[in-house]
Amino acid sequence: MGAAPDSTERNETSSSNLPGHERGCRWAELVLRKPLTALVVDGVTVCRLIVYHRLESVGVETKMVGSGQEALELTEAHYDLILVDRYMHHMSGLETSHQGFSWQTIRLMRERGVRTKIVGLTSGELETDRPEMMQAGADDCLEKPLSADALARILAEIDRH
């Protein structure tokens, strides 16, 4: 399970720390060489907005959607990064498996030829969610709230390629 609410680990990765306010953070030093785009897929508006504002603050053009179905409707567009939350609401019309909607979203994106870097996000059990998301086609799986350092690492990696 994730870190306890008042543990050092949880506090170091808290999304309540806005970019530029984190000392010694990769985020504060992040400079992108080329324009990047991202798609944030999360059923919780406040979670979408936190990641959206963080990405936009470093110049990443970001689109947000609240369901896997909405994300699948955008598979024709190119994104440099797609962030998909593990716990989302119903994907209108698509059957679910025991793995849940985000797994289906990722699997269907890959089946449709999406080669973009996909990072699954979970507020649950990282140890069990990571292997299932990776099996569905995610490139990585990170714990929510997504730390600025983790996001900076991902963006820097994408920017280098």
VENRAQUI-V114489 format. One record per helix or strand of 3 or more residues. SS is the DSSP state (@ for helix, = for strand). FROM is the first residue (numbers start at 1). TO is the last residue. If there is no record, write none. Layout:
BEGIN
SS&FROM&TO + SS&FROM&TO
END
This chain:
BEGIN
@&8&12 + @&26&29 + =&37&41 + @&45&57 + =&61&65 + @&68&73 + =&81&85 + @&101&111 + =&117&122 + @&126&136 + =&140&143 + @&148&160
END
